[in-house]
Amino acid sequence: MSLLHATRRRRDALRLALLALSFTIGMAFACAAADATQPRLDAVVVPPPARTPAGLWLASTDAPAMLRLTPAQLAAGGHVTPTAVVKATTVRIHSLVGMAFDPSGRMWVASQGDSMLLAYSPLQLDARGPRAVESVIRSTGRSLSAPVGIAFDARHRLWVANFGNGTLARFDPAQIATSGAPAPAAVIGGLNRPAALAFDAAGSLWVSDLHAATLVAYGTDQLEKSGSPTPRVKLAGAHRSLSAPSGLAFDSDGDLWVANVGNGTVVEFEAAQLATSGTVAPRVTLSEERGGLVGTPSGLAFDDDGSLWVAGLDGNVTGFTHEQLLATGPTSPNVSMTLDGHGLLWGAAFWPRPAGLPLN
């Protein structure tokens, strides 16, 4: 092979090598540019969906704020500092009273002094620091009038006890999906000063009347339209067993428990006693004399184990086991705690919502 031919072959090989190198470098720059605008699949981190923290949530009027006690705190008792203190930052509030969770874990709270309802999403309840309010439902035409008790029915409709004008207002899910001032889908009148709400297993709505010291129940058919129907059941308490009833909760047996802020007692009426109107005597009475309660009980909530938790205006929380609630003699609470720096506790609700209990 001549020297000239060999030189040409080396030159051609060098050109091919340079072309290959240029292509490789170009592809590398292209990939780098693509990486700069598109995240690598193995680098993408999808955060888990927010979940409402578990425990007993309480509405405190004096803060005003929503407080969370963890399961561990409920087991220990004593002087307790709430794990979470949720205050509103986007709206001024006066007095927080009734509380309830919807099926998605949103917390709803009634602000009595402002005549409005507040909703906090699971994301906001799980966050640290100040919390914004997800939704605010305001009054229109006195649709909300000093609201106290709130409860969701089986169709996820929100019911509100208006202490100010003696009515019950129903808001359907679409009406409370976002902030606004919707007109209620139904309004039931004829009450004096309704304070607490609870649904029984059949779907009847039970209402405590704080001033009349009575309990009334409306059947499911009576809840479908506005009006002033005569309650299906109306109960008075024998021997002042109902005195400014402020909290209601059904247990798994269908018995109704009532917190009496007027005389510092919590009483139980058996399911059979709730069938017809009349004056009834409670089967069980928890009071200071029995060593069970301290101060003025206002809010009630059952947990998954059937234990009854009582929130008091003096900042105390007490818990009674299911077995203790069956006793007819004196008994002391299984757990007793004081929430340091917080008082005027009213609403109480567990999340996750306990299974096997009527919605309240």
Secondary structure, DSSP 8 states (H G I E B T S, - for coil): --HHHHHHHHHHHHHHHHHHHHHHHHHHHHHHHHHHHS--GGG-----------EEEEEETTTTEEEEE-HHHHHH-EEE--SEEE-BSSS----EEEEEE-TTS-EEEEETTTTEEEEE-HHHHTSSS-B--SEEEE-STTSSSSEEEEEE-TT--EEEEETTTTEEEEE-GGGGSSSB----SEEE---SSEEEEEE-TT--EEEEETTTTEEEEE-GGGGSS-B----SEEEEEGGG--SSEEEEEE-TTS-EEEEETTTTEEEEE-GGGGSS-EEE--SEEE-GGGT---S-EEEEEE-TTS-EEEEETTSEEEEE-HHHHH--S----SEEEEETT---EEEEEEES--TTS---
